[in-house]
Amino acid sequence: MVPAHNRSLPMQHRHDFPDASRKPTNVSLATALVNEAKALGLNISRACEAGLAAQIAAERERLWKAENATAIADWNAWTDEAPLPLAQHRQF
């Protein structure tokens, strides 16, 4: 297991997956969705890829938060107890 401070933040963008290499994959999609996508001129492969990338990002974020829940809770507790060093200069 890699310590949280050595791990990168959760993936946020589709560009985290380079397009240089592609793998043909069979997927089953609702017929109505495929028909609508075609009618709108959408690239179904790219749309599926974008959706999958979003799901991967969401799952990575969920896992990161779960793995770091104790540290996050500790930090939040510390900031609740300790005043911010420059709080007197805050404009809000």
Buried (B, 14 or more C-beta within 10 A) or exposed (E): EEEEEEEEEBBEEBEEEEEEEEEEEEEEEEEEEEEEBEEEEEEEEEBBBEEBBBEBBEEBBEEBEEBBEEEEEEEEEEEEEEEEEEEEEEEE
